[in-house]
Amino acid sequence: MGTVSDSFDLVIIGGGPGGYSAALYAASAGLNVALVEKDALGGTCLNRGCIPAKAFLETAAVKRHVDHSAQFGINTAAPTVDFAVTQARKNKIVAGLVGGIGAMCKARKVEVFNGVGALGTGKSVTVSMADGSSASITGTHVILATGSVPRLIPGFERGGPIMTSDEVLDLDYVPARVAVIGGGAIGCEFASTFADLGSTVTILEGLPKILPGLDADVANVVVKSFKKKKIDIRTGVSVTGHQPTGSGSTVVSFGEAESVEVDAVVVSVGRRPLSDNLVQAGTAVQIDERGFVVVDQYCQTAEPGVYAIGDLINTPQLAHIGYAEAVLVIKHLLGENPMPIMYDRVPWAIYCHPEVAWAGPGEDAAAAAGIDVVVGKHPFKFNSRAQILGETEGLVKVIARRNPDGSAGQVLGVHMVGPWVTEQLTGGYLAVNWEATVAEVAEFIQPHPSLSELFGETMMSLTGRNFNG
């Protein structure tokens, strides 16, 4: 195949959550779209991130339920884990979702180029195709959406027992001993997964606590739960290296001459934007010292008609933020005057056990911003549905602005930790973003019995009246 030339209303480099959602949304608006992706559609989230990791977490949840089934009157023999079946199930889920994106692109006449794209002058994109050919395409508009890759640390090159979040998702067995380097969201999800599957897990975190930035009350629930799982949490320690034993394991050194022998090391110290070789000379697109493409509040670069979204820019590295930025950009290039994304109010979710979800500032963050607040919090241990599920760890916490008379006013933040809180956050997210008051939200009726009752009860308690606690 030789060189192909064509022009489109929109060319998108990168087929992850931001890229493919931009393509489909733009096509639904009648634009002629080209989507460039070097690997499988769906990007990191679908192929090496959110979806595979949550499939593993669900296997861990099933194992946890079976382990405690006797409490529900279901007697079973000691369960075993066939992780090869887990891996096959995960691959089937991923393949189905990847195929679904491809089918939607085809149905909406999005032209997919399987190759590596690079932006040149005049909004031209050179595509080095996977089959060895090349294509030169241009767009009236271009979106850069190449995503991110795991950050690495010196001395921990991938291979053998050393893995990043990419390689660990290809495991077809459960390692007996696991060290997770990094106690952020991704690290805690892997730590939770392997602990529930029976691994001995050690978290090594350089900062004074795991899950930095979380509201303290929420983070404390996770720490206590992890300790019940016998996860060894080492904070304030630097990892200095590792020494293979010759028998498949390795000894990881950290702190003041401390070490731990493990069968797998998961390096989870964040992700960096994949902007390498993305922009050729001659464009006005700027890339900062950390590798992020510089954009304005509408995700516009300094090059007219060129945008960047997702993990490639310095906004929260969340798939749903990529979706939101995709919609923002398409509306903007269509001249629809969209409202910029308020990144301080977006929904966050961590899928460890117990789950964590929040929108808006926590108590300490609000205080640091100089805001006088009223705080309400209720534990799940008194919630009837939580007791029925046997999942009573956690709480709901609401941070509201204090009115001049001392009462609770506008809802600023809603923070949750406990059973299925990632599915319960919607009410809190809407309250924060609609700038609702505590009194307004307290009027809404929650179904009974439900986990979401706790959200309603916490709001009601902030009105000064309550019927539960």
N, C-alpha and C positions, 0 to 999 in steps of 0.2 A: 504494500500500500504506500502510495506516495504522500505528498503534502496536500492537505485539504484546507480550503479557505472558505469561510462563511461568516455572516454577520447576524447578530441577534439583538433583541431589545435588551436582554440581560444575560451576562455571562457570570457564572458563580464558580469560584475555585474552592473546592472542598465540599464533600457530600455527607458531612456529619449533621447533627441536629439543626444547626443554624443554616447550613447550606441547602440540605434537601427540603427543609420547611420553607425557606425563601423561594426555592424553585417551584414548589407546589402551590404556594400562596400566590406567587407572581403569575403562574400559568392560569390559576383560577380567575385572575383579574384580566386575562386576555393577552398577556405578554408572551413573546416568543423567547424561550429560555434554553440556554445551554448550561449543563452542569458537568464540571470536571472533577473526577474522583480517581485517585491512584489505586485505591483498594476497593473493599466492599462498601456499598452504600450504607449509611448509618453511622459511619465514623467511629470514634473511640467509644462513645456512649453505648451504641448498640453492639459493637463487636468486641470491645476490650474494656468496657467500663460498667456503666450503670446496669444494663440488662444482665450480662453474665454474672456480675457480682451479686445482684439481687436474686438470681436463680440459685446461687450457692447459699445465700442467706435463707432462702425458703427451705432448702434441704436441711439446713441447720435447725430451722424452726420445727420441721416435721420430726427430726430426731429428738428435739427437746420435748415435744408433745408426747412422743412414744415413751420417752424415759419417765414421764410423769403420768402416764395413762392410768396407773393403779389408783391414783387419787380420784379418778372419775369412774372407778369400778370396772375398768377394762384391764384385764390381766394379760400380759404378753410376755413372751420369752425375751431375754436380753437382746436388744436390737443390735444389728451390725450395719456398717455403712459400706456399700459398694459404690465407691466414688466414681468408678468408670461409668456406671449408669447415670449418676448425677451429671457427669461431663457430657454424656450423649444427650441427655434431656436438655441441658443448657444449649448445646449446639443446635438441636432441633428448633428450640424457641428462637434463637438468633437467626437461623436460616429462614424461618418463616417470616420474621419481621423484615429481614433484608429483602426477601423476595416481594413482600408487600410494598415496600418503598419503590422497588423497580417497576412493579406493575402500575403503581399510581403515576410514576413518571411517564411510563409509556402511554397510559390512558390520557394524560394531559399534554402529550406531545412534547415533553421535555427531552431534549437530545442529550444523552449521557455520553461523555468522552472518558474512556478508561485510561487515565494517564496522569502525569504530573504537570500542573499548570504554572506558568510564570507570567506576571503582568509586565507588559512593555509599554512603550509610548503610544499615545492615541487610543488608549483603552483596548489595545491588542493583547491577546493571550496566546502564548506559544504553549502547545501541549505536546509533551513527549509521551507518545502512546505506549501502552504496555506491550503492544505487538512489534515495537521497534520503529513504527512510522511516526510521523509528526503531523500536527494540525496547527493552523494559524487561524484564530477566530477573533472577532471583535464584538464589542457590545456597546450599545448606547450607554449602558450602565454596567459596572462590574462590582461584584461583591467578593471580597476576600474572606474565606471562612475555613482556613486550613487547620484550625484546632490547636491541640497541644500534645505533648509527649511527656512521659515521666521524667522528672529530674533525677539525676544520678549523683552519687557521692564518691569521692576518690577512694580507691581500694576495694570497691564493691562492684566490680564489673559483672555484667550478667553472665550466667552460666553455672551449671551444677546446682548447688543449693541456693545460689544468689538469684533472686527474682525481683522484678518490679511488678506493678499491678497488671502489666501485660502478660507476663509468663505465668504468674500464679493462677491465672484463670484457665490455663491449659492443663492443670494438674488432673490426673485421673486416680489419685490416691490421697489419703489424708496423712500428712506428715505427723510423726509422733511428737516432735518438739519444734516449735516455730518461734522465731524472733521477728517482731515487727518493728522496723526502724521508722519512727514517726507516729505520733499520737494524735494526728488530725482526724478528720472525718473518714478518709479512705482507710487509714491505718486501723482505726477503731472498728470499722466494719469487718475488715479481715480478721482482726483479733477476736471479735465476737463470733464470727463464723467458725473459725477453727477451734475455739474453746468449746463451743456447743457441739462440735463434731468429735470431741474427745482429745484434741491436742493439748499439750502443755504449752502455754503461750506466755511470752515475755514481751512487753512493750518498752521500747527504749526511746525516750523523748528528751530533746535538749532543753526545752522550755520548762518552767517550774511546774506546769500541770498539763495534762492531756486536754484535748478539745479547747485550746485557747480561744478566747473570744466568746465562748458560750456564757450565758447567764450562770452565775455561780451555783444557784440552787439546782439548776438543771444538770450542770456538769457533775455535781456531787452525787446525784442519783446514779448517773452512769458509773462513776468510780466505785461506789458501794456495790453495785450490781456486778461489775467486772471482778471485784475482789471475791464475791461469792462464787464466781465461776473459776476462782483460783488463777486468774490472770495476774501475773507479776508485773506491776506497773513501776517502772524506774524513770523518774523525771529528773530534770536538771543534769543529765549525763550526756557526754559526748561519746560517740562511737568512734573508736580509733583504728579498727581494722578487724580482720578475721584470719584464722589459720585453719585450712582444711586438715582433717584428721587422716585422710587416706581411705576412709571407709564410708564415704558419702556424706558424712556430717562435717560441720565446721565449728570452730570456737570463735565466738564474737567477743572482742575486747571493748570495754567501755568504762567510763568513769575513772575512778582511782584504782587502777590495776584490777578491776573486776572483769569477769568473763562468764559466758554461758555457752554450753555446747548445744547445738540445735541441728535439725535435719533440713530446715528450710529457713531462709532469711527473706523477708518481704521488705524491700526498700520502698518506703512510702513517704517521701519528703516533699511532695507537691509535684506540680506539673509546670512545664515551661511552654510558651507559645511556639508553634512550629512555623516560624517566619523565615527559616533558612532558604536562600535562593528563590524567594517568592517574588521579589520585585527587581526588575532589571533597571539598569541605569537610564536616567532620562525622565523618570516620573517624579512627581512632587510628594509621593507617599513617604511618610516619615516612620522610621522604626526606632524606638527608644533603646536605651542601654540594656534593658532587660529583655528585649526582643519583641515587645508589644508594638503593634501598629497603632499609631497615634490617631485618634478620632475625636470629633466633637460630640455634642449631646444627641445628635441624630445619626451617629456612627459614620459620619462623612470623614474621609481622609482629606489631606490638603490637595489632592488631585481631583479636579471637578469630575463628578459622575462616578467616582470610585468610593466604595464603602468597605468597612471591615466589621465583622461581628464575631460573637462567640469567644472561645478561649484565646483567640488571636489578639483580642484587645483587653485592656486592664479593667475588666468588670468581673463580677462573681463567676467563677468557672462552674457553671451549672447548665445542664442541657436546656432546662426551661427558660433560662435567660437567653440562650441562643435562639430559641423559638420566638421569644418576645422581640429580640433585636431584629430578627428576620422580618417580622410583621411591621415593625417600626420603619425599617428601611424601605420596604416595598410601598408602604403608604406615603413615605416622604418623597420617593422618586416619582410617584404618581401625582404629587402636588396636593395631597389630602390633609396637610398640616396636622400630623399626629402629635400627641403629647409625649415628650421625652420620658424614658423609663426612670422611675424614682428608685434607684438601686438600694436606698436605705430602707425600703419597705418590701422588698421582694421576699417570697417564701423560700425557706431553707428546710432541708430534710436530711437527717442522718439515719441510716437504716440498720444500725447496730441493734442489739437487744439489751436494754430497752431502747425503743426508737426515740428520736429527738426531732422536733419540728418547731419552727418559730418564724415570726415576721415582726419587724420593728426592733427597736433597741431593748436590751435587757436592763435590769435595774441599775447596775453599775455604770453602763454606758450612758443611760439617761442622766444619771447624777453627774457624770464627768462632763456632759454637755451643758450642765448648769440648769437642768430642768427639775423643778420641784414636783415630785411624783407621789402618788398613792399606789400601793401595791396590794394585790389580793392573790392568794394562792390556796389551792385545795388539793389534797392527796387523793390518788386513785383508790387507796385502801378502803375507803368508805363507799365507793361506787358499786352498786349492785351488779352491773354488767361485768365489771372488772373482777369481782369476786366469783361470778359464774364462770368466767374464762380461766380463773386461777392466775390472773396477771394483775397484781395489785401494786407493783412498784411504780412510782412516778407521781407526777403532779401537773397541774395546770397553773400557770402564773400569768397574771395580767398586770401590766404597768400602765397607769393612767396619769394624765396631767392633773395636778391639784388645782382646784378652783380657788378663787379668793376666799370663799367661805370654808375652805378646808375639805370640801367634798370631792369625790372623784369625777373628773370630766372626760376629756377626749381620750380615747384608747390609743396609746402610743405603741405598745408592744404586747404580743401574745406569745408565750413560750411554753412548750409542752414537752414532757418526757413520760413515756409509758406505752401501753398497748395501742398499736395502730394509730399513733398520733400523726403520722405522715398522711393518713387519710382523714384526719379530723381538723387539720389546720385551716381549711377553707373558710370557716366562719370567722376565725381570728384574723386571717389575711384580709378578708373583706372589711372587717371592722376597722383595721388599721388603715387601709387604703381609702376607705370612704370617710375617714376622719370622724367616725361615729363616736358618740359618747357612751359611757358605761350605762347610763339610764336607758338609752335607746336600745342597746343590744340586750339588756336584761329583759326587755319586753318580749323578746322572741321565745317561742315555745320549743323546747327540746323533746325529742321522743323518749319514752320510758319503756323498758330499761335500755339505756344506751350509754356508751362511753362519753358521748358528746354532752350528756347532761352536766358533766363536770365543768365544761366551759361555761354553760349557762349559769350554773350555781356560783362560779367564781365571779362572774359579772354581777350577779344579783347581790353577792356579799359586799361588793364595792358600793352599792347604793345605800348601805347601812342597815339593810334588812336581809334576812335569809331564813330558810326553813330546813337547812341541813348543815349543821356544824356551827 
